[in-house]
Amino acid sequence: MDDHELIDLRQDEKINLDKLKDYLNSLFKIDIDEIKILQFSGGHANLTYLISFDDKEFVLRRPPLGPIAPSSHDMAREHLVQYSLNKLFPLAPKSFHLCDDDNIIGCKFHLIERRKGIVIRKEMRPELDGSREKIRSLSFKMIDVLAQLHTLDPSKVGLGNFGRPDGFVLRQLNGWEERWKKASDKKKLENRFNKLLKYLRSNIPKPQGATILHNDFKLDNIMWDNNNPLLPIAVFDWDMCTRGDPLMDLGHFLNYWIDEDDDTEANLITSMPIKNILYPKKTEIIDHYALKTGFSIKDIDWYYAFGAFKLAVIIQQIYVRFLKGQTQDERFANFGHRIEALINRANGVFNLN
């Protein structure tokens, strides 16, 4: 994780260090003299900490505060995926241990190897900023990583039976609709939301197979080498990983993307730097992915619209926790505008607005 994002623990996100220390003493069969903990400030859902003791460093991941959907933020799933994938996809940092005892820190968590590098969020790296050529190179390297994941044989890393790929897309549609109903506070969006769901449900594409899906692949879930800004060294946030239709990943990814042709509302949606937009167009991203994977992209509009719908629900789940005071993080205060922008985008793909 990026050292620049280390902060003291947020007041409502602190961990009981005494219990954690006792647990780690037993786990590693050592006597820890002093344990230090800092928090990584990036990310909007799962909470991530740096645990240091003796000469060791681990990343600790736990679910967010407040009520969460039963199948979301699954630390056991994330641990299994990272432990398994690391064998042939080393960009997934290895997870060493899963703690399923809620009595230690109040929830399940897992311990992951520490990677050191740079995560690009709202500011582009100085070495790349202003260079269209370098930013395009970085962009296509991201798609190379996604293609590598999607063309990996799941059985070769022990994930051949992972997930339930049959009927995956329909279950996703149903599942995210249910999450929306439970988290929504925006009655004024219901008409547009229902129109979108009806269209998506009536036009589900035929899947091209079952690959490993990251399910939240985007720029700020990738870490780049400190010295080589075009070398990816880690992919993070594997808690939603499964097997299913690979274009679900691409459609989701495209909703975080922004290019020179996008309208101003796209600024509310993207998580990428927007000071100087020199990225390839979405059509170029799609074509590059098709070239690298051999998959057909004829139905990409459906996946793009579904990606906007899914992202709106994810953000709504975070936003409603903020509205209810279950998290105090002020970064979530403007999420309502992002949700509306995403529904507008999804409906706009099919002229449903």
N, C-alpha and C positions, 0 to 999 in steps of 0.2 A: 504494500500500500504506500501511497505517496506521503513522504515525511512532511511535506508542506501542509498537509491537512490535519496534522496532529494537534489536538487541543486538550485542555483539561476537561474532565467529564462534565457534561451538562447536568444541572442540578437534579432533574427528574429522571436521568438515565444512569445514575450511579450504580455500582455493583458492590456487594458485600465482600470486601477483600479478605476478611478473616476466614469466611467459609470457603472462598475460592482458594486461598493459600493452603488450608487444610486438605482440600480436595487434591490439589496439585502435588502436595507432599506425598499423599498416598498413591497417586497415579504414577509419579516418576520415582517413587521410593527414595526420596531425598529429603533433606531438611532445609527448606528455603529460608535464607536469612532475611531477605527483604524482597517484596514484590512491588513492582511499579505498574501503573496502568494509566494509559492515555486513550483518548477517543479519536477515531477518524471522523472528521466533520462531513465528508462527502457522503452521497447516497441519501435516499429519502425514505427508506422502509426499514430493512434489517439494520440493526445496530452493530457496529464493528469497532473493536478495541485492540490496542497493542498491549500485550502482557509481557513484561520483562522481569526476569529473575536470574540470578547467577550470570552465566554467559549466554542465556537462552532468550529467544524472542519468538512469540507466537501471536497470530491474529486470532482473536476470539470473536465468533459471530453468534448473534442471538436474534430472535424475532423482535419486531417493534413493540412499543407499549400499546396497551389498550386491546379491545376485542379484535380478533382477526378471523378471516374465513378459515374453516377447518383444514382445507387442503393448501393453504397459502403459508409461505415462510416456514417451510418444512425443513428443519435442520437435519433430520435423519436422511432425507432425500439428498440434500446438499452435500452432506458428508459422503454418502455412498457414491454420488456422481464424481466428486473431486478425487476421492481415493481411487476410483476405477479408471476414470478418463486420463489421469496423470500418466498412466503407463504408456499410452500412444499419442496423447495430446497434451504435451507438457505445459502448454499455456494455461491449463487448469491447475492452479497451485494445489499441492497434495494436502488432503485433510488427514490429520494424524489420529484424531480421537473425537468421538461423539459422547457427550454427557447427556443421558436421558433422565437424570434425576432433577426434578424441578426444585428440590429443596436447596440446591447449591446457590444459584443466583436468581431463582424464581421462575426459570424456564429452561428448556433444553438449549444446549449450545454445542459448538464444536470448535476444535483448535486446528488451525491451518498454518502451513509454512508461510513465513514472511517473504514477500518479494519487495524489492526496492526499485522504484522507478518513478515515472511521472504519469499522472492521469490528467487528460485534457478535459476541462469542464467549460467554464465561461470565458477563459482566456486562452488564445492559441500560444503555443510555445514560441518564444522569441526567434528561435532558429528557423521557424517555418513561416512566421507571420509575414504576409505580403508577398510570398512566393507561390504563385499559382501552380507552378510545376511541382514543388515539394508537397503542397497540400493535396494535389491530385494523387500524387504517389502514396501519401499516407492513406487517403480515402480508399484507393484500390487495394492496398495491403489489408485493410479491414475486411474487404469482401473476400480476399484470398483466405483469411482466417475463417470466415463463416463457411466458405466453400469447403475448406479442409475438414471442418467439423461435420458438415453435412454428407461428405463422401467417405467418412470413416465408418468401417464395419462395426456396428455396436457389439456383435458377438465376440469380437477380438479383444474387447476390454471388459468382458463379463456382463455387458448390458443388453444382451440379445433378447432378454425377456422383460426388459425395463418398460414401464408404462403400458398403456393400452392403445396401440395405434389404430385399431379398427374402430371406426366411428368417432375418431379423435376430434375432427373439426366440428361436428354437430354437438358433441359434448362440451367443447369449448364455448360454442355459441350459447348453449343452454346455461352453462356454469357462470359465464360472465354476465348474462342477463339476470340471473338470480342474485349475484353480488351487487349489481346495480340497484335492484329493487330494495335490498337490505340497507344500502349505503346512501341512496339518493336523497337529496334535500331540495332538488330543483324541479318543481312541478312544471315550470314553464318550458322545460326541455322534453317533457314526456311525449308530446305529439311527434316531434322530429325523431326522437329516440325510437318510438314504436314503428314509424315508417321505415327507418333504417333496418331494424330487426326483421321486419316482414320481408324486405327485399333480400337481405342476406340469407335468410332461411329458405327462400324460394330458389336461390341460385347457387347453392353450395357446389364448388368445383369438385371434380374427381381427383383424389390425391395421387401423387406420383410415386408413392412409396412411403416407407417409414424410416426416417433418419433420426439421429440424435438432434434434438432442438435445445438451444440455450433458453429461449423464451423471453429473454430481455436483452438481446444483443444490441449494443449501441456504443458510441464513441467513449462515453465516460465509464464504461465497464471494461475498458482495455487499458493496460499499463504499457508504457513505452520506455525503452532503455534510457537511462540518464545521459549517456554519451552519444547514442545513435538515435535521433528522434524518429527515424522511420523503421525501427526494429521493435515489434511487439514482444513483450516478455511475460504477459499474464492476461487472462480473461477472468473477470470476477462475477459474482452474483449468480450462482448456479442453483438456487433453491427452487426454481420453477422448471428445471430441465426435465425433459421426457423424451419419448419417441413419438414421432408423428409426421405430418405433412411438412416438408422443409420450407415451403413457401410461406408458412405461417410466420417463420422467423424473419424472412425477407420483408414481408408486409409490415410487420411490427417495426423493424429497423428503419424502413423508409419514412415512418412517421416522426422519427427523431431527426431526420435529415432536413437540410435546408439548402436551397440553391438560389441562384440569381433570379429565377423565374417565379419564385414563390411570392404570395401576397404578404402584406404586413402582419396579418393574423398568425402567420407561420412563426413569427418571432415569439409568440406566446407558447408555442408547442415545442419547439426544438430545445434540446439541452446542449447544443453545440455553440461554440463562439460565433457571434454574429457581427462583430465589429468590422470585419473585412471578409465578405462572403466570396470565396474563390473555389468552392467545392465543385466537383463534377455534378452535372444535372442528374436527377433521379433516373432518367432514361438510360444514362450511361452506366449508372450503378447496376440497374437491372440487366443490361446487356452484358456487363462484365461478369455478373453472377451466372448468367445462363451459359456463357462461354466456359467458365471454370467448372461448372457442375454438369452441364449437359441437360439440365431440366428445362422443360417448356415454361415460358412465362406469359402464355397467352391470357391467363386469367388473373394476372397480377393486380388488376383494379379491385377485384373482390378482396384479395388478401390485404391490399392497402387500406381499403375501407374498414375491413374487420380490425386491422391493426389500430386504426384511429378509435374505433369503438372500444376495443380492449384497453387501450391506454387511457381513455376517458374514465373507464370504470376503476382502473388502478389508482388514478389520481383522485377520484372521488372517494375511494376507500381511505386514502391518506387524509384528504381534506375534511371528511366528516369527523375523524379523530381529533383534528385541530379545532373544529367548531364545537365539539363537546368537551374541550379542555383536557383530552386524554394525552395530548402532547403539546408542549409549549413552543415548539420550533416555529419561529416567525417566517421561515422560508415558505411555509405552506399557506400563508395568508392570501396570496393571489391565485390560488389553484382553481378557484371558481371560474375565472376568465379562461384558463387553459382548457377546462372541461368543455365549456361552450364552444371554443374554437375547434376542438377535436370533433364534436358532433356536427358542427357546420362543415368541416372538411369531409367527414365520412359521407354525409348526405349529398354534398356537392359532387362527389365522384359519380353518382348516379342521377344527378339533377333532381333530388328529392326535397330540397329546401323550399 
